[in-house]
């Protein structure tokens, strides 16, 4: 079998809405600096299959498209894999086009969140893409690389749509990987680990990495695409997760690990066992970690155990401060559960972070005011605020499309943390009003303590 080199790319970041000859202007500002751990998972499996592989994290290294393409040309691969997030689709396409123009014989495969729902559009309309890798990419990408090395076609590879002349062939989905323990640890040695830094609460920004203990989510939030593509929930053994954490600490000197699980606190028996192992092995003395949780799945006992085991931050998807909107979006939580989970987290010494959204289709100004009041009343150390964005594949996207509420099909506008306006035509709120409320909550939250201190000083005058 002929050897084929593979290069995996997280493409450069782009500054939204500024034109140049490619339709966008590149920015050197680091918009995100988080390890592309999915590529590291794929790289580990490829390397285990004796494939020469390299990762180019162009986003975190602030590389331009030309720099990214030049780095690929040096490697002269037979196949290139590119991650595609919805708001960064154009960046991925620019990257693919430049590589294809300079290496016409290379096969370009794309994977990632945007690909799962938009695969046919990507291959039909974007002539530089040869293959889409849907859902879990480790085994699929390995089979794609081997098929290219053998000169065989892709007809027998589950999990891919691919170009065959002027046609798009869509193969059946690949079954989910049942035994996650069978996968090798991510190839973190192929990543620029020195650039990945995360703040632990309000502490110093430390070297950090991402780690997963499970995949999938059984819940059905309408604004999330996970229920459609990743409903099958699977979990690694405690031994396997502990072994990876130990390797991350001893081999890379990384002391902060962020779990990527959609809902880390889902199986309390597993979490209790994991926490006890962290305590018994003294890993909690050297490693701190954070995770995502639902407010309706935690209690004081499990939070206390997590705190003892080194958990410093929990990211809660609170979303909205109005019960009717929480019910409309299928979140399945109650306002009183939010207050209880936040209070208990603070009590045991874990810093709770709240993720909030504004602009659900059924919202009014009054319901958004409820969210603003809740965010301020919880007095969280850190929060994130975003505009509701219906990404392809989620139930909300289908609803907005069918009701004629989508204002654009420019995927670059589907960026909930840097919105110019909502991509949804809201029946009860004007765009300008929504953005003003979005700016207001950010301002009031970040300056809330300053306002309190000023009011206290004025009261003494």
PEJOJO-V777435 format. One line per field, one symbol per residue. ss: DSSP state (h for helix, s for strand, l for the rest). phi: phi as a letter, one per 40 degrees, with the letter a starting at -180 (. if undefined). burial: 1 if it has 16 or more other ideal C-beta (glycine too) atoms within 10 Angstrom, else 0. A space follows every 10 residues. Layout:
ss=???
phi=???
burial=???
//
This chain:
ss=lllllsssss lllsslllll llllssllll llllllhhhh hhhhhhhhll llssssslll llllhhhhhh hhhhhlllss sssllhhhhh hhhhhhhhhh hhllllssss slhhhhhhhh hhhhhlllll sssllllhhh hhhhhhhhhh llllllllls ssssllssss lllllllllh hhlllllhhh llhhhlsssl llllssssss sllsslllll lllllhhhhl lllssllhhh hhhhhhhhhh hhlllssssl lllllllhhh hhhhhhhhhh llhhhllsss sssllllllh hhhhhhhhll sssssssssl llhhhhhhll llllhhhhhh hhhhhhhhll ssssssssll llllhhhhhh hhhhhhhhll lsssssslll llllhhhhhh hhlllsllll hhhlllllll lllsllllll hhhhhhhhhh hhhhhhlhhh hhhhhhhhhh l
phi=.ccbcbbbbc cccbccgbca ccgabcbccc caabcccccc ccdccccccg bcbbbbcccc cfcccccccc ccdccfccab bbcbcdcbdc ccccdccccc ccbdcccbbb ahdccdbbcc dccccbcccc abbcfcbccd cccccccccc gccbcbccgb cacbgcbbcb cdccdcccbc cccccdcccc bcccccbbcc gbcccbdaab abbabgaccb cccbcddcbb cccbbccddc cccccccdcc cbgcbbbbcc ddbccbbccc cccccccccc cgcccbbbab abacccbbbc ccccccccch cbbbcbccgb bbcccdcccg cgbbdcccdc ccccccccgc ccbbbbbbhc dccbdcccdc ccccdcccfc cbabbacdbc cdhccccccc cccgcccabc ccccbccbcc accbcccbbc dccccccccc ccccccbccc cccccccccc c
burial=0001111111 1111010000 0001010000 1011111111 1111111000 1011111111 1110100110 1100101111 1111111111 1111111111 0010011111 1111111110 0110010111 1111111111 1111111110 0001001011 1110000100 1001001001 0010111101 1010010101 0000001111 1111111010 1111111111 0010110101 1101100110 0001111111 1111111001 1111101100 0011001111 1111101100 0111111011 1111111111 1100110110 1010101101 1101110101 1111011111 1010001101 1101100101 0010111111 1111111001 0000110000 1111110010 1111010010 1001101100 1000100000 0000000000 0
//
